[in-house]
């Protein structure tokens, strides 16, 4: 998404980026068009909550390039489909952030009145409870050493807070204060990830979902960005 959001230019890469952005915008529209063969499965199973959160994340990371150009019908369809996902109860784990990212995006794109604020505030309070220090989060009440701090916790917590600030939300939660604190934690995580890389270029294989291992470097990439 950040790459697609770069300004257009007439280089080979720039022309390729412009074409891919056009295709992406058409794909976004098709994904919520019930008349399209590309219409996605929304709210059918729990995994749809995960998938939708990453769509919302792409809009969050390139709001002006990927969300704003969409037509009003498509935008409203996304808000409607995102709301339908409230029927899915997330497990008591990092999944709380899938709900919070979607709801915070709704707040940014459609207004706080359209957002389920409880799904945001509950996730934030749990993130503060589950932070165990040195950049690591407990994936639920019990700590397990894995890369979910990288896959989900750091990026989606930061982006949830950013969306709520962008939406101008003013509640008991001090979003700017939480954001600055979480940013320092993510910076700490980035330092640790960089030091995890050995002189030979190898990286520790630990925890569950290790097939997502390329995503383990996401906090480092975010901080570089």
C-alpha positions as CSV (number, residue, x, y, z in Angstrom):
1,X,0.0,0.0,0.0
2,X,2.7,2.6,0.8
3,X,4.4,1.8,-2.5
4,X,1.1,2.2,-4.5
5,X,0.7,5.5,-2.7
6,X,3.9,7.0,-4.1
7,X,3.5,9.9,-6.6
8,X,3.3,9.0,-10.3
9,X,6.3,9.4,-12.5
10,X,7.3,8.3,-16.0
11,X,10.0,5.8,-14.9
12,X,9.4,2.1,-15.7
13,X,8.6,1.5,-12.1
14,X,6.3,4.5,-12.0
15,X,4.3,3.3,-15.0
16,X,4.0,-0.2,-13.4
17,X,2.9,1.3,-10.1
18,X,0.2,3.4,-11.8
19,X,-1.2,0.3,-13.6
20,X,-1.1,-1.8,-10.5
21,X,-2.9,1.0,-8.5
22,X,-5.6,1.1,-11.1
23,X,-6.0,-2.7,-10.9
24,X,-6.1,-2.5,-7.1
25,X,-8.8,0.1,-7.1
26,X,-10.9,-2.1,-9.5
27,X,-10.3,-5.1,-7.3
28,X,-11.4,-3.2,-4.2
29,X,-14.6,-2.3,-6.0
30,X,-15.3,-5.8,-7.2
31,X,-14.7,-7.3,-3.8
32,X,-17.8,-5.7,-2.3
33,X,-20.0,-5.8,-5.5
34,X,-22.5,-8.6,-5.1
35,X,-22.9,-8.6,-8.9
36,X,-19.2,-9.3,-9.5
37,X,-17.7,-12.8,-9.7
38,X,-14.9,-11.4,-7.5
39,X,-17.3,-10.6,-4.6
40,X,-15.6,-11.8,-1.4
41,X,-17.0,-14.0,1.3
42,X,-17.9,-11.5,4.0
43,X,-18.9,-12.7,7.5
44,X,-19.3,-16.3,6.6
45,X,-16.5,-17.7,8.9
46,X,-14.2,-16.3,11.6
47,X,-11.2,-16.1,9.2
48,X,-13.1,-13.4,7.3
49,X,-12.5,-11.0,10.2
50,X,-8.8,-11.5,9.8
51,X,-8.9,-11.0,6.0
52,X,-11.1,-7.9,6.3
53,X,-8.7,-6.3,8.9
54,X,-5.9,-6.5,6.4
55,X,-8.0,-4.8,3.8
56,X,-8.8,-2.1,6.3
57,X,-5.1,-1.9,7.0
58,X,-4.3,-1.3,3.4
59,X,-6.8,1.6,3.4
60,X,-5.2,2.9,6.5
61,X,-1.7,2.8,5.1
62,X,-2.6,4.5,1.8
63,X,-5.8,6.4,2.6
64,X,-5.5,9.1,-0.1
65,X,-4.4,6.7,-2.8
66,X,-6.6,3.6,-2.2
67,X,-9.6,4.7,-0.2
68,X,-10.4,8.3,-1.3
69,X,-10.5,7.5,-5.1
70,X,-13.2,4.8,-4.6
71,X,-16.7,5.8,-5.6
72,X,-19.3,6.5,-2.9
73,X,-21.3,3.3,-3.6
74,X,-18.1,1.2,-3.1
75,X,-17.2,3.1,0.1
76,X,-20.6,2.6,1.6
77,X,-20.5,-1.1,0.7
78,X,-17.2,-1.5,2.6
79,X,-18.7,0.2,5.7
80,X,-21.7,-2.1,5.5
81,X,-19.6,-5.2,5.0
82,X,-17.2,-4.2,7.8
83,X,-20.2,-3.7,10.2
84,X,-21.5,-7.2,9.3
85,X,-18.3,-8.6,10.8
86,X,-19.5,-7.6,14.2
87,X,-21.3,-11.0,14.3
88,X,-17.9,-12.7,14.6
89,X,-16.7,-12.9,18.1
90,X,-12.9,-12.7,18.1
91,X,-10.9,-15.1,20.3
92,X,-9.3,-13.6,23.5
93,X,-6.0,-13.0,21.7
94,X,-4.4,-10.7,19.1
95,X,-7.7,-11.1,17.2
96,X,-9.1,-8.2,19.3
97,X,-7.0,-6.0,17.2
98,X,-8.6,-7.2,14.0
99,X,-11.9,-5.9,15.3
100,X,-10.3,-2.7,16.6
101,X,-8.6,-1.8,13.4
102,X,-11.7,-2.3,11.4
103,X,-13.8,-0.2,13.8
104,X,-11.2,2.5,14.0
105,X,-11.1,2.7,10.3
106,X,-14.9,3.0,10.2
107,X,-14.5,5.9,12.7
108,X,-12.0,7.6,10.4
109,X,-13.8,7.0,7.1
110,X,-17.5,7.3,8.2
111,X,-17.5,9.0,11.6
112,X,-17.5,7.9,15.2
113,X,-21.3,7.4,15.2
114,X,-20.8,4.5,12.7
115,X,-18.1,2.9,14.8
116,X,-18.5,0.4,17.6
117,X,-16.3,2.3,20.1
118,X,-16.3,-0.5,22.6
119,X,-14.4,-2.9,20.3
120,X,-11.7,-0.2,20.1
121,X,-11.5,0.7,23.7
122,X,-11.6,-2.9,25.0
123,X,-8.7,-3.8,22.6
124,X,-6.7,-0.9,23.8
125,X,-7.1,-1.7,27.4
126,X,-6.2,-5.3,26.8
127,X,-3.1,-4.3,24.8
128,X,-2.0,-2.3,27.8
129,X,-2.6,-5.3,30.1
130,X,-0.8,-7.7,27.8
131,X,2.3,-5.7,27.2
132,X,5.1,-7.5,29.1
133,X,8.0,-5.3,28.3
134,X,11.0,-4.9,25.9
135,X,8.7,-4.8,22.9
136,X,6.8,-8.0,23.6
137,X,3.1,-8.6,24.1
138,X,1.5,-11.6,25.6
139,X,-0.9,-13.2,23.1
140,X,-3.7,-13.3,25.6
141,X,-3.5,-13.7,29.4
142,X,-0.6,-16.2,29.2
143,X,2.7,-15.2,27.5
144,X,4.0,-17.4,24.7
145,X,7.3,-16.6,22.9
146,X,6.3,-16.1,19.2
147,X,6.2,-13.4,16.6
148,X,2.6,-12.3,17.0
149,X,3.9,-9.1,18.6
150,X,5.2,-8.5,15.1
151,X,2.5,-10.0,13.0
152,X,-0.4,-8.1,14.7
153,X,0.2,-6.4,18.0
154,X,2.6,-3.6,17.0
155,X,1.3,-2.6,13.6
156,X,-2.4,-2.9,14.3
157,X,-2.2,-1.3,17.7
158,X,-0.4,1.7,16.3
159,X,-2.8,1.9,13.4
160,X,-5.9,1.6,15.6
161,X,-4.6,4.5,17.7
162,X,-3.7,6.6,14.6
163,X,-7.1,6.0,13.0
164,X,-8.8,7.2,16.2
165,X,-6.6,10.3,16.3
166,X,-7.4,11.0,12.6
167,X,-11.1,10.6,13.4
168,X,-10.8,13.3,16.1
169,X,-12.1,11.0,18.7
170,X,-12.1,12.5,22.3
171,X,-12.9,9.9,25.0
172,X,-11.5,8.8,28.3
173,X,-8.6,7.2,26.4
174,X,-5.9,9.7,25.6
175,X,-5.1,8.5,22.1
176,X,-2.0,10.7,21.4
177,X,-0.5,9.7,24.8
178,X,-1.1,6.0,24.0
179,X,0.2,6.4,20.5
180,X,3.5,7.9,21.6
181,X,4.0,5.2,24.2
182,X,3.2,2.5,21.7
183,X,5.5,4.1,19.1
184,X,8.4,3.8,21.6
185,X,7.6,0.1,22.2
186,X,7.5,-0.6,18.4
187,X,10.9,1.2,18.1
188,X,12.2,-1.2,20.8
189,X,10.8,-4.2,18.9
190,X,12.6,-3.0,15.8
191,X,15.9,-2.8,17.6
192,X,15.4,-6.4,18.9
193,X,14.4,-7.7,15.4
194,X,17.5,-6.1,13.8
195,X,19.7,-7.7,16.4
196,X,18.0,-11.1,15.9
197,X,19.6,-11.2,12.4
198,X,22.8,-13.2,12.7
199,X,26.1,-12.2,10.8
200,X,25.2,-15.0,8.4
201,X,21.7,-13.5,7.7
202,X,19.8,-16.2,9.6
203,X,16.8,-15.5,11.8
204,X,15.5,-17.4,14.9
205,X,12.6,-19.7,14.1
206,X,10.3,-19.7,17.2
207,X,6.7,-20.1,18.1
208,X,3.6,-20.9,16.2
209,X,2.6,-19.7,12.7
210,X,6.2,-19.6,11.7
211,X,5.1,-19.9,8.1
212,X,4.3,-16.1,8.4
213,X,8.0,-15.5,9.1
214,X,8.4,-12.8,6.5
215,X,5.8,-10.8,8.5
216,X,8.0,-11.0,11.6
217,X,10.0,-8.1,10.3
218,X,6.9,-5.9,9.9
219,X,7.6,-3.6,12.9
220,X,11.2,-3.0,11.6
221,X,9.8,-2.2,8.1
222,X,7.2,0.2,9.7
223,X,9.8,2.1,11.6
224,X,12.0,2.4,8.6
225,X,9.0,3.7,6.6
